[in-house]
């Protein structure tokens, strides 16, 4: 009976050792996965920060381009007004020249 109990104790010790080894392996795996999670979390945070910076840069670029476009539109409108004035002046000069040519004849 004592031998049977000793055998049972030995079996339990072997199972305990196997469970401790498995536990150590799982703890190591958990530690590795936890580190990967932390690394990926930091990578995600960095990526989100980069995306935010890019969005802000894009907003600034768009704002600057819109302001530049508005300035160019104003400049074009001014140039069109100047062109219209010059055409009217040209028509007036042609009329005056025609009148002068008639008087000269």
LUMZANU-744789 format. One record per residue (C-alpha): residue number from 1; residue in three letters; chain; z, y, x. Coordinates in pm, 1 decimal. Example, Ala and Ser with C-alpha at 12.3 -4.5 7.8 and 13.67 -1.06 7.14 Angstrom:
residues 2
REC    k    r  c        zz        yy        xx
REC    1  Ala  A     780.0    -450.0    1230.0
REC    2  Ser  A     714.0    -106.0    1367.0
***
This chain:
residues 105
REC    k    r  c        zz        yy        xx
REC    1  Unk  A       0.0       0.0       0.0
REC    2  Unk  A      85.2     235.8     284.8
REC    3  Unk  A    -247.7     157.9     447.5
REC    4  Unk  A    -426.1     241.0     122.0
REC    5  Unk  A    -244.3     570.7      95.3
REC    6  Unk  A    -320.5     646.2     461.2
REC    7  Unk  A    -688.2     569.7     394.3
REC    8  Unk  A    -678.7     798.5      90.0
REC    9  Unk  A    -519.1    1076.0     298.5
REC   10  Unk  A    -788.2    1030.1     565.2
REC   11  Unk  A   -1059.7    1048.7     297.2
REC   12  Unk  A    -900.1    1361.7     152.3
REC   13  Unk  A    -881.6    1518.3     500.3
REC   14  Unk  A   -1251.3    1438.1     555.9
REC   15  Unk  A   -1340.9    1590.9     218.1
REC   16  Unk  A   -1124.1    1894.3     299.8
REC   17  Unk  A   -1302.8    1935.8     634.6
REC   18  Unk  A   -1642.7    1898.5     467.5
REC   19  Unk  A   -1545.2    2156.6     202.2
REC   20  Unk  A   -1418.6    2395.2     472.1
REC   21  Unk  A   -1746.1    2357.1     665.2
REC   22  Unk  A   -1945.9    2416.2     347.1
REC   23  Unk  A   -1724.2    2713.6     266.1
REC   24  Unk  A   -1777.3    2858.3     616.4
REC   25  Unk  A   -2153.8    2806.6     582.9
REC   26  Unk  A   -2155.3    2976.7     240.1
REC   27  Unk  A   -1941.7    3265.3     368.3
REC   28  Unk  A   -2186.0    3312.4     656.4
REC   29  Unk  A   -2480.5    3301.3     417.2
REC   30  Unk  A   -2302.5    3545.9     187.1
REC   31  Unk  A   -2234.6    3778.1     480.5
REC   32  Unk  A   -2602.2    3764.9     583.0
REC   33  Unk  A   -2718.6    3830.0     226.4
REC   34  Unk  A   -2467.5    4111.8     189.2
REC   35  Unk  A   -2599.0    4272.8     508.8
REC   36  Unk  A   -2957.3    4236.9     384.6
REC   37  Unk  A   -2850.8    4396.8      56.3
REC   38  Unk  A   -2692.3    4689.7     241.8
REC   39  Unk  A   -3004.3    4727.9     456.2
REC   40  Unk  A   -3232.7    4721.2     151.1
REC   41  Unk  A   -3005.5    4964.3     -33.9
REC   42  Unk  A   -3026.0    5206.4     257.6
REC   43  Unk  A   -3401.5    5156.3     277.5
REC   44  Unk  A   -3429.8    5230.9     -94.4
REC   45  Unk  A   -3213.1    5541.8     -56.7
REC   46  Unk  A   -3426.0    5662.2     236.0
REC   47  Unk  A   -3745.2    5593.2      40.7
REC   48  Unk  A   -3614.3    5782.3    -262.6
REC   49  Unk  A   -3513.8    6078.6     -44.4
REC   50  Unk  A   -3856.9    6076.5     118.6
REC   51  Unk  A   -4024.4    6061.9    -222.9
REC   52  Unk  A   -3812.5    6356.1    -342.7
REC   53  Unk  A   -3907.8    6558.4     -35.1
REC   54  Unk  A   -4274.7    6476.7     -88.5
REC   55  Unk  A   -4251.3    6576.8    -455.0
REC   56  Unk  A   -4089.1    6907.2    -358.7
REC   57  Unk  A   -4355.8    6966.4     -94.1
REC   58  Unk  A   -4627.1    6887.5    -349.2
REC   59  Unk  A   -4469.0    7128.6    -598.5
REC   60  Unk  A   -4466.9    7401.9    -334.4
REC   61  Unk  A   -4828.3    7329.4    -237.4
REC   62  Unk  A   -4933.2    7340.1    -603.9
REC   63  Unk  A   -4741.5    7664.1    -659.0
REC   64  Unk  A   -4901.9    7822.2    -350.8
REC   65  Unk  A   -5247.7    7704.0    -454.7
REC   66  Unk  A   -5198.1    7841.7    -806.2
REC   67  Unk  A   -5089.7    8177.0    -661.4
REC   68  Unk  A   -5386.9    8176.4    -424.9
REC   69  Unk  A   -5617.5    8084.2    -712.9
REC   70  Unk  A   -5478.2    8368.9    -921.2
REC   71  Unk  A   -5541.6    8607.7    -631.8
REC   72  Unk  A   -5896.4    8477.6    -592.3
REC   73  Unk  A   -5958.0    8512.9    -966.9
REC   74  Unk  A   -5841.7    8875.9    -949.6
REC   75  Unk  A   -6063.8    8934.1    -648.0
REC   76  Unk  A   -6362.5    8779.6    -829.1
REC   77  Unk  A   -6299.4    8995.3   -1133.8
REC   78  Unk  A   -6284.9    9306.0    -912.0
REC   79  Unk  A   -6608.1    9204.4    -738.6
REC   80  Unk  A   -6780.1    9145.3   -1073.9
REC   81  Unk  A   -6667.1    9490.4   -1188.8
REC   82  Unk  A   -6799.7    9643.8    -865.9
REC   83  Unk  A   -7128.0    9455.6    -911.1
REC   84  Unk  A   -7163.0    9585.1   -1266.8
REC   85  Unk  A   -7096.1    9941.9   -1149.9
REC   86  Unk  A   -7354.7    9903.7    -872.9
REC   87  Unk  A   -7613.0    9769.2   -1119.5
REC   88  Unk  A   -7551.3   10065.3   -1349.6
REC   89  Unk  A   -7577.4   10299.4   -1053.6
REC   90  Unk  A   -7900.4   10125.0    -946.2
REC   91  Unk  A   -8043.6   10163.5   -1297.4
REC   92  Unk  A   -7945.8   10532.5   -1297.9
REC   93  Unk  A   -8105.3   10587.1    -957.4
REC   94  Unk  A   -8422.3   10410.0   -1072.3
REC   95  Unk  A   -8432.1   10636.3   -1376.3
REC   96  Unk  A   -8379.1   10943.1   -1156.1
REC   97  Unk  A   -8639.9   10819.1    -907.2
REC   98  Unk  A   -8886.5   10757.4   -1186.5
REC   99  Unk  A   -8821.6   11108.3   -1317.3
REC  100  Unk  A   -8862.3   11251.4    -968.0
REC  101  Unk  A   -9179.8   11052.4    -912.8
REC  102  Unk  A   -9316.8   11187.4   -1242.1
REC  103  Unk  A   -9231.8   11543.4   -1136.5
REC  104  Unk  A   -9390.6   11492.4    -798.1
REC  105  Unk  A   -9711.7   11366.9    -959.8
***
